[in-house]
Amino acid sequence: MGKHQYRLFGAILLSVLFTFSVSAKDSTTDILSGYDTQKIAAHTWFIPGPLEGPSPENKGFMNNPAFVITEKSVIVIDPGGTVEAGRGLLKRIQKQTKNPVTHIFNSHIHGDHWLGNQAFVEANKEVKIYAHPKMIEIAKEGEGQVWVDRMLSLTKGASKETVVTFPTDALKDQQEIKIDNITIKAHLNEKAHTLTDAMYEIVEDKVLITGDNAFNNRAPRLDDGSYVGNMAVMDKAMKLPIEIVVPGHGPVGGKEVLENFKEFLSLVYNTTKKEMDNDLEAHEIKPKVIALMHKYKDWTNFEGAIGKLVSVAALEVEENDF
Ligand SMILES: [Zn+2]
C-alpha cells in the first residue's frame, strides 16, 4: 500500500468509526429508538410504544403517542409519560415537519399518557392542552403529583426532570376544535377506563384515538373504571365514521380493535357475573374466565392482570346488583 492509499484507508476508517460512534450515541440517548414513526392516514402518525410498564430503560415511555401535521401546525395526542419521553417525541416530530406543536390533547388521568405535556410547553409557551374537565380537576387535586412520584420510582430516577404540567383547556362532549385543515372531535365518557376519559376523532383522516378505552395485545387495568361503562363506550365508538383505531397500548388496527376489546371485557365481566349467580367465589371464577379467553391469553401481562380483573369485575357485579 502506498502513502496515499494509507491516508485514504485511514480517512475511511476514521469516518466509519465516527459514524458508528454517532449512531451508538443516538441509540442510547433516544428513548424512542426501536419504535418506528408510522404514518397511518393522510395527516396522522403514531409511535407504537413498548407494552411493558415504566422502567429505567424506557424512562416512562410506554404509550402510543400520535401526532397530526396540519397546514401550519402539529397536534399531539398523548405526549408520553415523562418530560424525557415528550422531548424524544418532539425530536421525532421535527424529523417529519418544521411546523410548531400548537395543540395537545390528553386522553385521561393516568400519567403514562400526559406527563410529557411539559416538553411541549418548554418548546412553545403558547401551546394549548385540552382534556376532560374531570381530568384537570383530579390532576389539580393531587393525582398529577402522585403520577410524577410513581414515574420517578418506577424509572428509578430516570424521569427526575418531570414536573406536573396541567392541561389548559377543558373540553365538552362532541366539541370540535378546528386547527387549519383538520378537525379534532372530542368524545367524552362518564365512567369507562376512568372517570376522566376523552377519545379523539381526527375527522378528515377517519382516525379514532381511544386512549385506554381500548387496549390491543396488552391486558388492561380497570381499577379506576367500569366494565359496563367501558363496554358501552366500545359500542359507541363502533358507530363512529372511522376506519383506523389507535388504542392506548398496542398496535393500531381497524374497528376490530374495538370489537376485540369489548369481547375481552365481556368475557371477564359476564363470566364473573354468571358464576357469582352460581355462588362461586372470585378465586374459583378466575380459572373459568381464563378457560374462555384463549384468544387473549398471549396478551402482554395477561397472567399478571387477570386475577385483579376478575376481583374488580366481582365488585362491580355486586354494586350493580345492589
Ligand atoms: Zn390508563
Boltz pocket constraint, residues with backbone or C-beta under 6 A from the ligand:
constraints:
  - pocket:
      binder: B
      contacts: [[A, 108], [A, 110], [A, 193], [A, 212], [A, 221]]
      max_distance: 6.0
